[in-house]
C-alpha cells in the first residue's frame, strides 16, 4: 500500500468516525457555512454549529452551546483555525464541556500539505481517490513501481 493510499484510508476512517459521533448527536463546531456544506457532502448528517455564520460574538456562541456535554472541534487547518480551536478548547473546558479535537488534529496532519480549510476536505479526498486510481491503473499497464511512486507524488 502506498503512502497516499494509507493517508486516504486514514482520512476516510476519520470522516467515518466523525459521521458516527455526529449521528449520535455530538455537535461539530466549524467556522462557516461552506465548512458545514462540505461535511454534509461527505455524509455527515448530525448537528453542525457554525461559529462565524450566526452573527454572534464568540461569547454568545459559547453560551448557546451550554447544554451539550461534548462537542467536536473541526476548525480550519490554517493559523486562524488553530487559534480558534485552541480558544474553543480552553473556553469550553472551563464550562465543563468535553471537547474532542483529536479528529481535527489527525485530519490536519494528513491534509495540511494539500489544503487549509474544512470546505476543501471533500475535494481533497476526491483528488486522492483519483491519484490512487491513476497509480493503480498505471501499475497494471506495466509501469515500474519507482515511476509509479513519482507519478503519484507529482500529480
N, C-alpha and C positions, 0 to 999 in steps of 0.2 A: 504494500500500500504506500503510495507516495505521500509526501508531507502535505500536499494540497488535499488529497483525499482524507487524510487524518484530520486536518483543520476543518474540512467540510463536515465530516462525521461528528466531530466535537461540537461544531456550531449548530448543526441540526438537532443534536441531542439537547443542547442548552435551550433552543427555541421550544422544543417539545416540553422540557421541564417548566419553562416559563408558561406555556399554554396550560399545562396540568395545574399548576398553582393558581393561575388566573381563573380557570374553570371552577376551582374550589372556593373562589370568592376573594382571594387575596388581591387587593388593588395594586396596579403597576403605575408608578409615577414616571411620566415622561415630560419633556419640556413643552412640546406643542402639538397641534392638531395633525401635522404631517407625520410626526412620530407615531401618533395613535393610528393613523391610516396605514402606515407601514406594518404595524403589529397586527392590525385587523386583516390585512392582505396575507399575512403569514399564518392566519387561522387562530389568532388569539381573540377569544370572544368575551372574556371576563371584564371586570371593571378596570378602566384605564383613566387615570387622573392626569389632566394636562396642567402643568404648573403655570405656564405663561399665557395660556389661551383663555383664561377665565376672567381676566381683567381685575384680578385681586392682587393684593400685596402678598408677599411671601408669608407674612404673619397670618393674614386672613386664610390663605391656603392651608397653612398648618393647623389652624383652628378647625377647619372643615374636616380634617382627617381624624379628629379626636376619637371617634367611636371605634376605629379599626384597631385591632390588636397587632396586626402585622401588615407591612407593606413591602413592595419590591421597588427598588430604585433602579431606573433604567434611563439615565440622562445621556446626553451625547458624550462622545469619547474625546472631545476637544478640551481645551483649557477651561472654558466656561462651564462645560458639562461636569468636569472633575470638581470644580469649586462648588457647583450646585449639589452634586452628590454628597460631598463632604458636609455641607451645611445641612442638608436634609437628614443625613445620618445623625449628626450631632443634635439637632433640634428635636427630631422625633424620638430619639433615645431618651432625651430629657423628659419627654411626655410618656415614657414607659411604653412606647410603641416599638415592637421588634422590627428592625429594618434589615431587609435582606439585600445586600449589594453584591453578593457573590456572583450572581449571573452577570451583572454589569461588568465586574472585574474580569471574569473569564471571557465574555464576548469581546470586551475591549482588547484583551491580549491577543485574541485570534484575528481581529479585523483592523486593528489600529493602523497597519501599513496600507490598508486598502480604502478605508472610509473613516469619517469623523462624526457622523450623525446617525441616530437611530433610524431616521427616514431612509437612509441608504442601505439598510440591512437586507431588505428583500432583493434589491438589485445586486448586492454583493454575493448573496447566496446563489442567485441565478447565474452570475458570472463564473463563480467557482464550479457550478454544475456543468456549464458549457466547457470550461477548460478541462475538467476531468473527462468529460465525454470525448473531446477532441484528442486528448492524450491517449485514451484507450483505443480510439479508432486508429490513430497513427501507429500505435504499437501493433495492432492487429495487421496493419498493412506492411509490417516488416521494418519499421524504423528501429534503430538501435536504442536501447534504454537511455544512453547518455544524451542523445539528441532529443529524446522524448522529454527528459527532465529539463533540458534547456528550453525547449519549446513551451512547456507548461509554465515555467517561471517567467519567461519573457512576454507572454501574451497578455 
